[in-house]
């Protein structure tokens, strides 16, 4: 990389460092929320109880079907294997090699932190849960997965509609988890913080690979453009 391209990449590296700091802050907030949950004992927050009771009386068949579909998409073998591996393969095929590695690393890193916090805090799930789940309610792994995918998508394709779709996806997943009483509302907040935080941390970690890949793609695009002098002569 020459001096000119190095100078051009400097603001990108600075912005990636900011992303990393924000990511670390989000994960720290998730840990702090988990510690708060742990030390206050088995009694859920008042907002958790209020939100949980909204869906106890008369569940809607439509919303229940939606929530069960989100349960399958956002977890189990789909979220563990299909989404990360399929997404990484697509990114590799379109020339985003760093993006493929980044997506896999973010997915694995987010899942690892979720499991670490689940086993550390051991929060009990709501008693009226409608699906079969493992032990450890905090944080929500489904919501963490959704937040990881959303943030990775925004990092790779920073368009407004991608940002909006990402927010909608995370909120929909969080709603579905609480509708099924698989999690308390605060669990979904913790999951969103972990998923988004890990995606931002690893975006900063892979910044150099991203710049290298972007430079390679720019050179490839430039080589495919017709030469201006040749067009003028013709």
N, C-alpha and C positions, 0 to 999 in steps of 0.2 A: 504493500500500500504506500503510495507516494505521499508527499507532504500535503498536497492539496486535498486528497481524499481523506487523509487523517484529520485535517482541520474540519472537513465537512462532517466527519463522524463524531466529533467531540460533543456537540449538543445532544446527539443521540445517546451517547454513553452517560452524559449527565442526567438525561431524562430517565434512563434505565436505573441509575443509582437512586433517583427519587422513587421510582417504582419499587425498588427493593426495600427502601426505608418504609414506605407505606405498607408493603406486604408484611414486613416484620411487625409493624404496629398492629395490623389486623389480627395476626396470629397471637400476638401478646394479649390483645383484648379478648380473644376467644379463650385463652388460658385463664385470664383474670375472671371472666364470666363463669368458667367451669369451677374455679376455686371458690367463687361466691356461692354457687350452687352446692358444692360439696360441704362447705363449712356451715351453711345455714341448716343442713340436715334434710330429712325426707320431705319436708313441707315445701310444695312448689310455690313459685311467686304468685301473687294475686292475679296478675295479668295472664299467667298460664292457666289458672283455674277458670277464670272468666272466659278465655278463648276456647278452652276445652268444652265447657258447658254449652257453648253456642250450638254445637253439633251433636249433642247427646239426644235431644228430645225426638226429632223427626228427621232422620237422614234422607236426603234426596237420592233416588235411584240414579239419576243422571250424574250428580256429583260423585256418588259412590263409584260408579263405573269409571269416571274420569280419574278418580284418586287411585283406584286399583290398577288402571293402565299406567299411570305415572309411577306406581310402585314397581311395576315390572320393568319399565324403561329406565328408571333412575337408579336401579340397584341390580343385585343378583348377577347373572352371567352377562347380561347385556351391558351393564355399566362397567363391569370388571374387565371384560374381554372385547366385546364387539365394538363399543364406542372408541376406546383408546387405540386399539389395533387398527380398526377400520379407518379412523380419522388420521392416524399416523401414515397409513398406506396411501391415502388420498393426497395428503400433503407432500409426501415423497414423490409421488407420480407427477405432481404439478410443479416440481422443482423446489419446493420449500423443505429442503432437507433438515435445516435447523429447526423448522417448525414441527416436523415429525418427531424429532428427538425431544423437543421442548414439550410437546403435548403428552408424550409418554411419561416424561419425567414429572410433569405437573400432576398427572393423574395418579402416579405411584406415590409421589410425595404427599399429596393431599390425603389419599387413603391411609397412608402410614401415620400421619399426624392424627387423623380421626380415630384410628384404632388405639393409638397411644393415649389419647384423652379419654376415650371410652373406658379403657381399663384402669386409668388413673382415678377417675372420678366415680365411676360405677353408678351412675344415676339410674333409678328405677323408672321404667316407662309407665305411662298412664295405665290404669287397671282395665279400662274399657277398650283396649287395643283390638283392632279388627283384622290384623294380619299377623303372621308369624315372623318374629324378628329376634335377633340375638340380644344378649344382655348389653346394657349400656345405652342409655337414652341420649346422653350428651357427649358429643354433638351429633346432629343428624348427618349421617353419611350420604344419604340421597341428596340433601340440600348442598352439601359440600361438593359432591360430584357435579351438580348442576352449576354451581358458582365457578368451579374450575373450568368447565367447558365454556361458560359464558365469557369469562375473563380471557381465556386463551383465544377465543374467537375474536374478541375486541383487539387484543394485541396483534394478531395476525391480519385482521381485516378491520381497521379502525373507521368504519363507516357508521353514520348515525343510526341507520336501520339495524345494524348488528348490535349496537349498544342497547337499543330499545328492545329488540328480541331477546337479548341476554337477560335484561332485567325482568321481562315478562316470564321467561323460562324459570328463573330462580324463584320468583314469587309464586308461580304455579306449583312448583315442586314443594316449596315450603307449605303452601296451603294444603296440598294433597297429604302430606305427612301428618299434619295436625288434624285433618278431616278424618283420617283413619285412626286417630288417637295413637299413632305409633310414636309420636314425639310431643313434648311440650313446645309451646311457641318459642321459648328461649333456646331450646335445642336447635331449632332451625336457624335462629340468629347466629348461634355458635358455629353451625355448619357452614353458613354463608361466609362468615369471617375467615374460617380456616381455608375453604376452597378458594376464595378470592385472594387471600393472603399468600398462599403457597404458589398460585399461578403468577402473582406479581414478583415474588422472590425469585422464582426460576426464570422469569422473563429477564430479570436483571442479570442472573447468572449466565444466561445464554446470549447476552448482548453482543459479545465479540463474534460469535458464530452467525448471529443475525446480520451484522454489518458485512461480514465476509460473503454471506449468501446473497444479500442485496446487491453488493458490488458485482458479483458474478452474473446475476440476472441482468443487471444494467448493461454490462459488457455484451452479453448475449443479444439483448434487444438492439443495442447500437449496431452490432455487426449485421443484423438482419435488415436494417434500414437502407434504402437506396442512397448511394453517394450523391450529395447535392451537386457536385461539379459534373458528375456523369449525367445527371438529369438535365443540367443546363446545356451541356454540349449536345445532347440529343434533341 
